[in-house]
Amino acid sequence: MEIRNYNNLGNFANPHGIQSTKMYDKEHALIMHLLLKAGEGLKPHITPVDVAFYVLEGSPTILVGEEKVKVKKDDIIESPKDIVHCIYNETDKDVRVLVMKLPKPVAATKIL
């Protein structure tokens, strides 16, 4: 058994400039923990694989395609591959989200 806690793992640099931690990084899947402070957001981007966002804390606004919706803790949001998506924290509280890329991408993400 392997147990990880995002507080004990290092962050990695990303093009979005937010705190992100790789929680699970295997050949078949990638799971990241994102912490978005008040007013932070990702840049709109497209991934070559399906993505699922699971909200751990807060109420982020999530864009998938042309649909932009405010979601809440314990919601899971699906974004199909090759479609624009983004997460915004338009609140004054922290937002924590698990991002699951399935399968793990072998091609680069396109930042828009």
Biopython code that builds the backbone (N, CA, C, O; Angstrom):
import numpy as np
from Bio.PDB.StructureBuilder import StructureBuilder

atoms = [
    (1, "MET", "N", (0.848, -1.175, 0.000)),
    (1, "MET", "CA", (0.000, 0.000, 0.000)),
    (1, "MET", "C", (0.892, 1.236, 0.000)),
    (1, "MET", "O", (1.908, 1.295, 0.693)),
    (2, "GLU", "N", (0.489, 2.204, -0.786)),
    (2, "GLU", "CA", (1.217, 3.470, -0.805)),
    (2, "GLU", "C", (0.228, 4.585, -0.473)),
    (2, "GLU", "O", (-0.833, 4.696, -1.089)),
    (3, "ILE", "N", (0.593, 5.404, 0.508)),
    (3, "ILE", "CA", (-0.274, 6.496, 0.954)),
    (3, "ILE", "C", (0.446, 7.812, 0.723)),
    (3, "ILE", "O", (1.617, 7.964, 1.071)),
    (4, "ARG", "N", (-0.271, 8.766, 0.130)),
    (4, "ARG", "CA", (0.303, 10.094, -0.116)),
    (4, "ARG", "C", (-0.642, 11.158, 0.428)),
    (4, "ARG", "O", (-1.861, 10.989, 0.413)),
    (5, "ASN", "N", (-0.066, 12.246, 0.904)),
    (5, "ASN", "CA", (-0.838, 13.400, 1.345)),
    (5, "ASN", "C", (-0.271, 14.616, 0.628)),
    (5, "ASN", "O", (0.941, 14.826, 0.644)),
    (6, "TYR", "N", (-1.125, 15.423, -0.002)),
    (6, "TYR", "CA", (-0.624, 16.537, -0.811)),
    (6, "TYR", "C", (0.208, 17.518, 0.002)),
    (6, "TYR", "O", (1.047, 18.225, -0.556)),
    (7, "ASN", "N", (-0.012, 17.573, 1.317)),
    (7, "ASN", "CA", (0.787, 18.469, 2.163)),
    (7, "ASN", "C", (2.240, 18.024, 2.261)),
    (7, "ASN", "O", (3.116, 18.829, 2.577)),
    (8, "ASN", "N", (2.503, 16.751, 1.994)),
    (8, "ASN", "CA", (3.857, 16.213, 2.122)),
    (8, "ASN", "C", (4.563, 16.031, 0.781)),
    (8, "ASN", "O", (5.713, 15.595, 0.741)),
    (9, "LEU", "N", (3.893, 16.356, -0.298)),
    (9, "LEU", "CA", (4.478, 16.207, -1.626)),
    (9, "LEU", "C", (4.872, 17.583, -2.153)),
    (9, "LEU", "O", (4.253, 18.585, -1.795)),
    (10, "GLY", "N", (5.867, 17.635, -2.978)),
    (10, "GLY", "CA", (6.283, 18.910, -3.560)),
    (10, "GLY", "C", (5.355, 19.354, -4.678)),
    (10, "GLY", "O", (4.692, 18.536, -5.315)),
    (11, "ASN", "N", (5.319, 20.631, -4.901)),
    (11, "ASN", "CA", (4.538, 21.192, -6.006)),
    (11, "ASN", "C", (5.377, 21.144, -7.275)),
    (11, "ASN", "O", (6.605, 21.070, -7.219)),
    (12, "PHE", "N", (4.704, 21.187, -8.413)),
    (12, "PHE", "CA", (5.450, 21.249, -9.661)),
    (12, "PHE", "C", (5.000, 22.472, -10.451)),
    (12, "PHE", "O", (3.849, 22.902, -10.374)),
    (13, "ALA", "N", (5.930, 23.007, -11.198)),
    (13, "ALA", "CA", (5.646, 24.200, -11.999)),
    (13, "ALA", "C", (4.682, 23.827, -13.120)),
    (13, "ALA", "O", (4.788, 22.762, -13.728)),
    (14, "ASN", "N", (3.745, 24.729, -13.374)),
    (14, "ASN", "CA", (2.798, 24.510, -14.460)),
    (14, "ASN", "C", (2.558, 25.834, -15.169)),
    (14, "ASN", "O", (2.832, 26.891, -14.599)),
    (15, "PRO", "N", (2.055, 25.803, -16.390)),
    (15, "PRO", "CA", (1.870, 27.043, -17.155)),
    (15, "PRO", "C", (0.765, 27.941, -16.607)),
    (15, "PRO", "O", (0.604, 29.075, -17.060)),
    (16, "HIS", "N", (-0.001, 27.437, -15.629)),
    (16, "HIS", "CA", (-1.103, 28.209, -15.070)),
    (16, "HIS", "C", (-0.671, 29.064, -13.879)),
    (16, "HIS", "O", (-1.391, 29.979, -13.481)),
    (17, "GLY", "N", (0.497, 28.773, -13.311)),
    (17, "GLY", "CA", (1.003, 29.547, -12.192)),
    (17, "GLY", "C", (0.258, 29.324, -10.886)),
    (17, "GLY", "O", (0.254, 30.206, -10.027)),
    (18, "ILE", "N", (-0.372, 28.168, -10.716)),
    (18, "ILE", "CA", (-1.065, 27.877, -9.463)),
    (18, "ILE", "C", (-0.407, 26.689, -8.773)),
    (18, "ILE", "O", (0.371, 25.960, -9.387)),
    (19, "GLN", "N", (-0.722, 26.499, -7.499)),
    (19, "GLN", "CA", (-0.158, 25.391, -6.745)),
    (19, "GLN", "C", (-0.767, 24.081, -7.214)),
    (19, "GLN", "O", (-1.982, 23.896, -7.145)),
    (20, "SER", "N", (0.067, 23.178, -7.688)),
    (20, "SER", "CA", (-0.405, 21.875, -8.135)),
    (20, "SER", "C", (0.547, 20.792, -7.648)),
    (20, "SER", "O", (1.765, 20.971, -7.624)),
    (21, "THR", "N", (-0.036, 19.676, -7.266)),
    (21, "THR", "CA", (0.716, 18.561, -6.715)),
    (21, "THR", "C", (0.307, 17.292, -7.438)),
    (21, "THR", "O", (-0.883, 17.002, -7.557)),
    (22, "LYS", "N", (1.280, 16.534, -7.922)),
    (22, "LYS", "CA", (0.976, 15.244, -8.545)),
    (22, "LYS", "C", (0.746, 14.233, -7.431)),
    (22, "LYS", "O", (1.665, 13.883, -6.689)),
    (23, "MET", "N", (-0.494, 13.769, -7.327)),
    (23, "MET", "CA", (-0.852, 12.799, -6.302)),
    (23, "MET", "C", (-0.628, 11.372, -6.790)),
    (23, "MET", "O", (-0.264, 10.487, -6.016)),
    (24, "TYR", "N", (-0.850, 11.164, -8.088)),
    (24, "TYR", "CA", (-0.744, 9.838, -8.682)),
    (24, "TYR", "C", (-0.252, 10.036, -10.103)),
    (24, "TYR", "O", (-0.890, 10.733, -10.891)),
    (25, "ASP", "N", (0.867, 9.433, -10.432)),
    (25, "ASP", "CA", (1.466, 9.611, -11.748)),
    (25, "ASP", "C", (1.991, 8.264, -12.239)),
    (25, "ASP", "O", (3.146, 7.906, -12.010)),
    (26, "LYS", "N", (1.123, 7.537, -12.912)),
    (26, "LYS", "CA", (1.462, 6.219, -13.447)),
    (26, "LYS", "C", (1.226, 6.236, -14.953)),
    (26, "LYS", "O", (0.669, 7.199, -15.479)),
    (27, "GLU", "N", (1.637, 5.201, -15.639)),
    (27, "GLU", "CA", (1.521, 5.201, -17.097)),
    (27, "GLU", "C", (0.079, 5.241, -17.593)),
    (27, "GLU", "O", (-0.162, 5.669, -18.722)),
    (28, "HIS", "N", (-0.883, 4.809, -16.785)),
    (28, "HIS", "CA", (-2.270, 4.739, -17.234)),
    (28, "HIS", "C", (-3.155, 5.874, -16.712)),
    (28, "HIS", "O", (-4.296, 5.997, -17.157)),
    (29, "ALA", "N", (-2.671, 6.706, -15.785)),
    (29, "ALA", "CA", (-3.503, 7.790, -15.251)),
    (29, "ALA", "C", (-2.646, 8.831, -14.542)),
    (29, "ALA", "O", (-1.540, 8.543, -14.085)),
    (30, "LEU", "N", (-3.180, 10.049, -14.461)),
    (30, "LEU", "CA", (-2.530, 11.147, -13.751)),
    (30, "LEU", "C", (-3.594, 11.836, -12.911)),
    (30, "LEU", "O", (-4.638, 12.237, -13.426)),
    (31, "ILE", "N", (-3.326, 11.973, -11.601)),
    (31, "ILE", "CA", (-4.240, 12.670, -10.699)),
    (31, "ILE", "C", (-3.453, 13.778, -10.017)),
    (31, "ILE", "O", (-2.410, 13.543, -9.408)),
    (32, "MET", "N", (-3.983, 14.997, -10.136)),
    (32, "MET", "CA", (-3.315, 16.156, -9.549)),
    (32, "MET", "C", (-4.242, 16.854, -8.559)),
    (32, "MET", "O", (-5.461, 16.867, -8.726)),
    (33, "HIS", "N", (-3.642, 17.424, -7.541)),
    (33, "HIS", "CA", (-4.362, 18.242, -6.573)),
    (33, "HIS", "C", (-4.066, 19.696, -6.921)),
    (33, "HIS", "O", (-2.902, 20.088, -7.000)),
    (34, "LEU", "N", (-5.097, 20.492, -7.127)),
    (34, "LEU", "CA", (-4.930, 21.913, -7.415)),
    (34, "LEU", "C", (-5.462, 22.734, -6.258)),
    (34, "LEU", "O", (-6.526, 22.440, -5.713)),
    (35, "LEU", "N", (-4.718, 23.768, -5.886)),
    (35, "LEU", "CA", (-5.163, 24.743, -4.898)),
    (35, "LEU", "C", (-5.237, 26.086, -5.598)),
    (35, "LEU", "O", (-4.224, 26.616, -6.055)),
    (36, "LEU", "N", (-6.429, 26.627, -5.680)),
    (36, "LEU", "CA", (-6.631, 27.940, -6.296)),
    (36, "LEU", "C", (-7.025, 28.922, -5.202)),
    (36, "LEU", "O", (-8.073, 28.776, -4.575)),
    (37, "LYS", "N", (-6.193, 29.908, -4.980)),
    (37, "LYS", "CA", (-6.484, 30.973, -4.024)),
    (37, "LYS", "C", (-7.539, 31.897, -4.634)),
    (37, "LYS", "O", (-7.837, 31.814, -5.825)),
    (38, "ALA", "N", (-8.095, 32.766, -3.811)),
    (38, "ALA", "CA", (-9.117, 33.718, -4.265)),
    (38, "ALA", "C", (-8.641, 34.447, -5.513)),
    (38, "ALA", "O", (-7.543, 35.002, -5.533)),
    (39, "GLY", "N", (-9.467, 34.446, -6.551)),
    (39, "GLY", "CA", (-9.163, 35.159, -7.787)),
    (39, "GLY", "C", (-8.275, 34.423, -8.769)),
    (39, "GLY", "O", (-8.090, 34.890, -9.893)),
    (40, "GLU", "N", (-7.717, 33.283, -8.379)),
    (40, "GLU", "CA", (-6.857, 32.528, -9.295)),
    (40, "GLU", "C", (-7.692, 31.679, -10.245)),
    (40, "GLU", "O", (-8.851, 31.370, -9.972)),
    (41, "GLY", "N", (-7.081, 31.312, -11.361)),
    (41, "GLY", "CA", (-7.743, 30.442, -12.312)),
    (41, "GLY", "C", (-6.734, 29.835, -13.261)),
    (41, "GLY", "O", (-5.616, 30.328, -13.413)),
    (42, "LEU", "N", (-7.145, 28.770, -13.887)),
    (42, "LEU", "CA", (-6.319, 28.187, -14.933)),
    (42, "LEU", "C", (-6.499, 28.999, -16.204)),
    (42, "LEU", "O", (-7.449, 29.771, -16.330)),
    (43, "LYS", "N", (-5.597, 28.823, -17.127)),
    (43, "LYS", "CA", (-5.776, 29.377, -18.471)),
    (43, "LYS", "C", (-6.620, 28.376, -19.247)),
    (43, "LYS", "O", (-6.430, 27.170, -19.090)),
    (44, "PRO", "N", (-7.546, 28.842, -20.081)),
    (44, "PRO", "CA", (-8.310, 27.885, -20.891)),
    (44, "PRO", "C", (-7.341, 26.998, -21.686)),
    (44, "PRO", "O", (-6.362, 27.482, -22.255)),
    (45, "HIS", "N", (-7.627, 25.716, -21.714)),
    (45, "HIS", "CA", (-6.732, 24.784, -22.398)),
    (45, "HIS", "C", (-7.509, 23.566, -22.877)),
    (45, "HIS", "O", (-8.663, 23.346, -22.510)),
    (46, "ILE", "N", (-6.831, 22.785, -23.712)),
    (46, "ILE", "CA", (-7.402, 21.569, -24.293)),
    (46, "ILE", "C", (-6.448, 20.424, -23.993)),
    (46, "ILE", "O", (-5.246, 20.533, -24.235)),
    (47, "THR", "N", (-6.980, 19.321, -23.464)),
    (47, "THR", "CA", (-6.155, 18.142, -23.224)),
    (47, "THR", "C", (-6.550, 17.032, -24.202)),
    (47, "THR", "O", (-7.699, 16.954, -24.637)),
    (48, "PRO", "N", (-5.587, 16.180, -24.538)),
    (48, "PRO", "CA", (-5.849, 15.118, -25.511)),
    (48, "PRO", "C", (-6.503, 13.876, -24.901)),
    (48, "PRO", "O", (-6.620, 12.843, -25.561)),
    (49, "VAL", "N", (-6.932, 13.983, -23.631)),
    (49, "VAL", "CA", (-7.588, 12.858, -22.945)),
    (49, "VAL", "C", (-8.783, 13.382, -22.158)),
    (49, "VAL", "O", (-8.896, 14.585, -21.923)),
    (50, "ASP", "N", (-9.673, 12.481, -21.750)),
    (50, "ASP", "CA", (-10.785, 12.861, -20.892)),
    (50, "ASP", "C", (-10.246, 13.348, -19.550)),
    (50, "ASP", "O", (-9.216, 12.872, -19.073)),
    (51, "VAL", "N", (-10.957, 14.306, -18.945)),
    (51, "VAL", "CA", (-10.574, 14.857, -17.648)),
    (51, "VAL", "C", (-11.803, 14.858, -16.747)),
    (51, "VAL", "O", (-12.910, 15.169, -17.186)),
    (52, "ALA", "N", (-11.591, 14.506, -15.482)),
    (52, "ALA", "CA", (-12.653, 14.623, -14.474)),
    (52, "ALA", "C", (-12.129, 15.523, -13.361)),
    (52, "ALA", "O", (-10.998, 15.367, -12.902)),
    (53, "PHE", "N", (-12.969, 16.471, -12.933)),
    (53, "PHE", "CA", (-12.633, 17.383, -11.836)),
    (53, "PHE", "C", (-13.491, 17.006, -10.635)),
    (53, "PHE", "O", (-14.716, 16.951, -10.750)),
    (54, "TYR", "N", (-12.875, 16.746, -9.490)),
    (54, "TYR", "CA", (-13.618, 16.471, -8.268)),
    (54, "TYR", "C", (-13.333, 17.591, -7.279)),
    (54, "TYR", "O", (-12.184, 17.805, -6.892)),
    (55, "VAL", "N", (-14.381, 18.307, -6.870)),
    (55, "VAL", "CA", (-14.230, 19.464, -5.991)),
    (55, "VAL", "C", (-14.134, 18.993, -4.540)),
    (55, "VAL", "O", (-15.073, 18.411, -3.998)),
    (56, "LEU", "N", (-12.981, 19.257, -3.925)),
    (56, "LEU", "CA", (-12.734, 18.882, -2.536)),
    (56, "LEU", "C", (-13.164, 19.975, -1.561)),
    (56, "LEU", "O", (-13.608, 19.698, -0.447)),
    (57, "GLU", "N", (-13.021, 21.229, -2.009)),
    (57, "GLU", "CA", (-13.292, 22.369, -1.128)),
    (57, "GLU", "C", (-13.626, 23.582, -1.979)),
    (57, "GLU", "O", (-13.016, 23.799, -3.027)),
    (58, "GLY", "N", (-14.585, 24.367, -1.534)),
    (58, "GLY", "CA", (-14.911, 25.612, -2.208)),
    (58, "GLY", "C", (-15.961, 25.460, -3.289)),
    (58, "GLY", "O", (-16.576, 24.406, -3.455)),
    (59, "SER", "N", (-16.147, 26.562, -4.026)),
    (59, "SER", "CA", (-17.156, 26.633, -5.093)),
    (59, "SER", "C", (-16.553, 27.253, -6.345)),
    (59, "SER", "O", (-16.801, 28.424, -6.635)),
    (60, "PRO", "N", (-15.767, 26.488, -7.087)),
    (60, "PRO", "CA", (-15.169, 27.035, -8.300)),
    (60, "PRO", "C", (-16.183, 27.151, -9.437)),
    (60, "PRO", "O", (-17.256, 26.549, -9.411)),
    (61, "THR", "N", (-15.805, 27.937, -10.420)),
    (61, "THR", "CA", (-16.561, 28.004, -11.667)),
    (61, "THR", "C", (-15.764, 27.201, -12.683)),
    (61, "THR", "O", (-14.558, 27.395, -12.836)),
    (62, "ILE", "N", (-16.446, 26.303, -13.374)),
    (62, "ILE", "CA", (-15.763, 25.429, -14.330)),
    (62, "ILE", "C", (-16.345, 25.634, -15.712)),
    (62, "ILE", "O", (-17.560, 25.648, -15.912)),
    (63, "LEU", "N", (-15.433, 25.792, -16.659)),
    (63, "LEU", "CA", (-15.797, 25.933, -18.070)),
    (63, "LEU", "C", (-15.489, 24.616, -18.769)),
    (63, "LEU", "O", (-14.380, 24.092, -18.663)),
    (64, "VAL", "N", (-16.478, 24.083, -19.487)),
    (64, "VAL", "CA", (-16.286, 22.918, -20.349)),
    (64, "VAL", "C", (-16.976, 23.251, -21.658)),
    (64, "VAL", "O", (-18.199, 23.385, -21.708)),
    (65, "GLY", "N", (-16.190, 23.385, -22.717)),
    (65, "GLY", "CA", (-16.748, 23.807, -23.998)),
    (65, "GLY", "C", (-17.260, 25.229, -23.876)),
    (65, "GLY", "O", (-16.502, 26.138, -23.537)),
    (66, "GLU", "N", (-18.533, 25.427, -24.148)),
    (66, "GLU", "CA", (-19.142, 26.755, -24.039)),
    (66, "GLU", "C", (-19.968, 26.898, -22.772)),
    (66, "GLU", "O", (-20.598, 27.931, -22.548)),
    (67, "GLU", "N", (-19.964, 25.862, -21.946)),
    (67, "GLU", "CA", (-20.761, 25.859, -20.718)),
    (67, "GLU", "C", (-19.884, 26.248, -19.531)),
    (67, "GLU", "O", (-18.853, 25.619, -19.288)),
    (68, "LYS", "N", (-20.289, 27.284, -18.788)),
    (68, "LYS", "CA", (-19.543, 27.764, -17.628)),
    (68, "LYS", "C", (-20.497, 27.759, -16.430)),
    (68, "LYS", "O", (-21.495, 28.480, -16.423)),
    (69, "VAL", "N", (-20.179, 26.926, -15.398)),
    (69, "VAL", "CA", (-21.091, 26.709, -14.281)),
    (69, "VAL", "C", (-20.332, 26.774, -12.960)),
    (69, "VAL", "O", (-19.210, 26.278, -12.854)),
    (70, "LYS", "N", (-20.953, 27.387, -11.956)),
    (70, "LYS", "CA", (-20.401, 27.375, -10.604)),
    (70, "LYS", "C", (-20.804, 26.048, -9.960)),
    (70, "LYS", "O", (-21.978, 25.680, -9.961)),
    (71, "VAL", "N", (-19.826, 25.340, -9.415)),
    (71, "VAL", "CA", (-20.067, 24.035, -8.817)),
    (71, "VAL", "C", (-19.708, 24.092, -7.334)),
    (71, "VAL", "O", (-19.276, 25.131, -6.834)),
    (72, "LYS", "N", (-19.889, 22.975, -6.637)),
    (72, "LYS", "CA", (-19.665, 22.982, -5.191)),
    (72, "LYS", "C", (-18.908, 21.733, -4.760)),
    (72, "LYS", "O", (-18.667, 20.816, -5.545)),
    (73, "LYS", "N", (-18.544, 21.734, -3.486)),
    (73, "LYS", "CA", (-17.840, 20.609, -2.874)),
    (73, "LYS", "C", (-18.568, 19.302, -3.171)),
    (73, "LYS", "O", (-19.796, 19.231, -3.123)),
    (74, "ASP", "N", (-17.788, 18.277, -3.477)),
    (74, "ASP", "CA", (-18.250, 16.919, -3.760)),
    (74, "ASP", "C", (-18.889, 16.742, -5.128)),
    (74, "ASP", "O", (-19.382, 15.657, -5.435)),
    (75, "ASP", "N", (-18.893, 17.789, -5.966)),
    (75, "ASP", "CA", (-19.330, 17.627, -7.359)),
    (75, "ASP", "C", (-18.178, 17.034, -8.169)),
    (75, "ASP", "O", (-17.009, 17.312, -7.902)),
    (76, "ILE", "N", (-18.524, 16.221, -9.151)),
    (76, "ILE", "CA", (-17.540, 15.739, -10.120)),
    (76, "ILE", "C", (-18.010, 16.197, -11.497)),
    (76, "ILE", "O", (-19.175, 16.036, -11.858)),
    (77, "ILE", "N", (-17.086, 16.768, -12.249)),
    (77, "ILE", "CA", (-17.404, 17.366, -13.538)),
    (77, "ILE", "C", (-16.563, 16.656, -14.593)),
    (77, "ILE", "O", (-15.357, 16.483, -14.413)),
    (78, "GLU", "N", (-17.182, 16.252, -15.672)),
    (78, "GLU", "CA", (-16.471, 15.570, -16.747)),
    (78, "GLU", "C", (-16.214, 16.524, -17.900)),
    (78, "GLU", "O", (-17.073, 17.326, -18.267)),
    (79, "SER", "N", (-15.019, 16.423, -18.466)),
    (79, "SER", "CA", (-14.666, 17.195, -19.651)),
    (79, "SER", "C", (-14.096, 16.218, -20.681)),
    (79, "SER", "O", (-13.039, 15.630, -20.452)),
    (80, "PRO", "N", (-14.782, 16.041, -21.807)),
    (80, "PRO", "CA", (-14.272, 15.134, -22.832)),
    (80, "PRO", "C", (-12.949, 15.626, -23.424)),
    (80, "PRO", "O", (-12.645, 16.818, -23.388)),
    (81, "LYS", "N", (-12.191, 14.712, -23.953)),
    (81, "LYS", "CA", (-10.924, 15.079, -24.580)),
    (81, "LYS", "C", (-11.153, 16.047, -25.743)),
    (81, "LYS", "O", (-12.227, 16.083, -26.344)),
    (82, "ASP", "N", (-10.127, 16.819, -26.037)),
    (82, "ASP", "CA", (-10.100, 17.731, -27.188)),
    (82, "ASP", "C", (-11.158, 18.831, -27.121)),
    (82, "ASP", "O", (-11.611, 19.315, -28.159)),
    (83, "ILE", "N", (-11.554, 19.231, -25.914)),
    (83, "ILE", "CA", (-12.509, 20.326, -25.758)),
    (83, "ILE", "C", (-11.924, 21.335, -24.749)),
    (83, "ILE", "O", (-11.242, 20.938, -23.803)),
    (84, "VAL", "N", (-12.183, 22.599, -24.945)),
    (84, "VAL", "CA", (-11.668, 23.637, -24.043)),
    (84, "VAL", "C", (-12.281, 23.457, -22.658)),
    (84, "VAL", "O", (-13.483, 23.230, -22.519)),
    (85, "HIS", "N", (-11.431, 23.564, -21.635)),
    (85, "HIS", "CA", (-11.932, 23.568, -20.266)),
    (85, "HIS", "C", (-11.041, 24.439, -19.393)),
    (85, "HIS", "O", (-9.909, 24.764, -19.754)),
    (86, "CYS", "N", (-11.585, 24.811, -18.228)),
    (86, "CYS", "CA", (-10.877, 25.716, -17.340)),
    (86, "CYS", "C", (-11.541, 25.703, -15.967)),
    (86, "CYS", "O", (-12.724, 25.386, -15.846)),
    (87, "ILE", "N", (-10.771, 26.051, -14.932)),
    (87, "ILE", "CA", (-11.298, 26.201, -13.575)),
    (87, "ILE", "C", (-10.961, 27.611, -13.101)),
    (87, "ILE", "O", (-9.827, 28.065, -13.248)),
    (88, "TYR", "N", (-11.949, 28.302, -12.532)),
    (88, "TYR", "CA", (-11.763, 29.651, -11.999)),
    (88, "TYR", "C", (-12.203, 29.680, -10.540)),
    (88, "TYR", "O", (-13.207, 29.066, -10.179)),
    (89, "ASN", "N", (-11.462, 30.382, -9.711)),
    (89, "ASN", "CA", (-11.913, 30.633, -8.344)),
    (89, "ASN", "C", (-12.345, 32.092, -8.280)),
    (89, "ASN", "O", (-11.521, 32.988, -8.096)),
    (90, "GLU", "N", (-13.620, 32.315, -8.431)),
    (90, "GLU", "CA", (-14.172, 33.671, -8.418)),
    (90, "GLU", "C", (-14.723, 34.027, -7.036)),
    (90, "GLU", "O", (-15.555, 34.925, -6.903)),
    (91, "THR", "N", (-14.246, 33.307, -6.003)),
    (91, "THR", "CA", (-14.695, 33.542, -4.635)),
    (91, "THR", "C", (-13.550, 34.105, -3.803)),
    (91, "THR", "O", (-12.440, 34.289, -4.302)),
    (92, "ASP", "N", (-13.826, 34.375, -2.537)),
    (92, "ASP", "CA", (-12.780, 34.882, -1.636)),
    (92, "ASP", "C", (-12.241, 33.779, -0.720)),
    (92, "ASP", "O", (-11.537, 34.068, 0.248)),
    (93, "LYS", "N", (-12.568, 32.521, -1.019)),
    (93, "LYS", "CA", (-12.096, 31.381, -0.241)),
    (93, "LYS", "C", (-11.275, 30.452, -1.140)),
    (93, "LYS", "O", (-11.405, 30.479, -2.364)),
    (94, "ASP", "N", (-10.426, 29.628, -0.510)),
    (94, "ASP", "CA", (-9.632, 28.659, -1.264)),
    (94, "ASP", "C", (-10.529, 27.632, -1.954)),
    (94, "ASP", "O", (-11.611, 27.297, -1.471)),
    (95, "VAL", "N", (-10.051, 27.149, -3.086)),
    (95, "VAL", "CA", (-10.690, 26.057, -3.817)),
    (95, "VAL", "C", (-9.647, 24.956, -3.978)),
    (95, "VAL", "O", (-8.503, 25.209, -4.356)),
    (96, "ARG", "N", (-10.070, 23.729, -3.682)),
    (96, "ARG", "CA", (-9.192, 22.572, -3.897)),
    (96, "ARG", "C", (-9.923, 21.587, -4.794)),
    (96, "ARG", "O", (-11.082, 21.247, -4.560)),
    (97, "VAL", "N", (-9.216, 21.134, -5.835)),
    (97, "VAL", "CA", (-9.818, 20.248, -6.834)),
    (97, "VAL", "C", (-8.837, 19.131, -7.173)),
    (97, "VAL", "O", (-7.639, 19.367, -7.330)),
    (98, "LEU", "N", (-9.362, 17.910, -7.283)),
    (98, "LEU", "CA", (-8.582, 16.821, -7.856)),
    (98, "LEU", "C", (-8.871, 16.791, -9.340)),
    (98, "LEU", "O", (-10.029, 16.805, -9.755)),
    (99, "VAL", "N", (-7.812, 16.751, -10.142)),
    (99, "VAL", "CA", (-7.939, 16.668, -11.596)),
    (99, "VAL", "C", (-7.415, 15.299, -12.011)),
    (99, "VAL", "O", (-6.263, 14.955, -11.746)),
    (100, "MET", "N", (-8.275, 14.526, -12.665)),
    (100, "MET", "CA", (-7.912, 13.179, -13.071)),
    (100, "MET", "C", (-7.890, 13.092, -14.585)),
    (100, "MET", "O", (-8.913, 13.304, -15.237)),
    (101, "LYS", "N", (-6.744, 12.785, -15.143)),
    (101, "LYS", "CA", (-6.593, 12.643, -16.594)),
    (101, "LYS", "C", (-6.507, 11.150, -16.895)),
    (101, "LYS", "O", (-5.606, 10.447, -16.437)),
    (102, "LEU", "N", (-7.487, 10.692, -17.689)),
    (102, "LEU", "CA", (-7.644, 9.269, -17.933)),
    (102, "LEU", "C", (-7.859, 8.987, -19.415)),
    (102, "LEU", "O", (-8.861, 9.442, -19.966)),
    (103, "PRO", "N", (-6.997, 8.280, -20.069)),
    (103, "PRO", "CA", (-5.716, 7.795, -19.560)),
    (103, "PRO", "C", (-4.709, 8.937, -19.463)),
    (103, "PRO", "O", (-4.988, 10.054, -19.899)),
    (104, "LYS", "N", (-3.560, 8.660, -18.901)),
    (104, "LYS", "CA", (-2.520, 9.675, -18.799)),
    (104, "LYS", "C", (-2.165, 10.146, -20.209)),
    (104, "LYS", "O", (-1.937, 9.325, -21.098)),
    (105, "PRO", "N", (-2.118, 11.470, -20.420)),
    (105, "PRO", "CA", (-1.828, 11.965, -21.771)),
    (105, "PRO", "C", (-0.383, 11.694, -22.197)),
    (105, "PRO", "O", (0.550, 11.749, -21.397)),
    (106, "VAL", "N", (-0.243, 11.401, -23.483)),
    (106, "VAL", "CA", (1.097, 11.252, -24.052)),
    (106, "VAL", "C", (1.423, 12.435, -24.958)),
    (106, "VAL", "O", (2.583, 12.656, -25.307)),
    (107, "ALA", "N", (0.393, 13.195, -25.337)),
    (107, "ALA", "CA", (0.588, 14.421, -26.119)),
    (107, "ALA", "C", (0.454, 15.622, -25.184)),
    (107, "ALA", "O", (-0.127, 15.520, -24.103)),
    (108, "ALA", "N", (0.996, 16.749, -25.611)),
    (108, "ALA", "CA", (0.992, 17.956, -24.787)),
    (108, "ALA", "C", (-0.384, 18.607, -24.722)),
    (108, "ALA", "O", (-1.182, 18.522, -25.655)),
    (109, "THR", "N", (-0.638, 19.263, -23.584)),
    (109, "THR", "CA", (-1.837, 20.101, -23.427)),
    (109, "THR", "C", (-1.639, 21.367, -24.220)),
    (109, "THR", "O", (-0.533, 21.903, -24.285)),
    (110, "LYS", "N", (-2.723, 21.852, -24.832)),
    (110, "LYS", "CA", (-2.660, 23.107, -25.613)),
    (110, "LYS", "C", (-3.232, 24.238, -24.782)),
    (110, "LYS", "O", (-4.433, 24.272, -24.515)),
    (111, "ILE", "N", (-2.369, 25.172, -24.368)),
    (111, "ILE", "CA", (-2.815, 26.365, -23.646)),
    (111, "ILE", "C", (-3.317, 27.370, -24.678)),
    (111, "ILE", "O", (-2.640, 27.635, -25.672)),
    (112, "LEU", "N", (-4.482, 27.919, -24.446)),
    (112, "LEU", "CA", (-5.076, 28.853, -25.392)),
    (112, "LEU", "C", (-4.788, 30.293, -25.014)),
    (112, "LEU", "O", (-5.219, 31.212, -25.711)),
]
sb = StructureBuilder()
sb.init_structure("model")
sb.init_model(0)
sb.init_chain("A")
sb.init_seg("    ")
for serial, (resi, resn, name, xyz) in enumerate(atoms, 1):
    if name == "N":
        sb.init_residue(resn, " ", resi, " ")
    sb.init_atom(name, np.array(xyz, "f"), 0.0, 1.0, " ", f" {name:<3s}", serial, name[0])
structure = sb.get_structure()
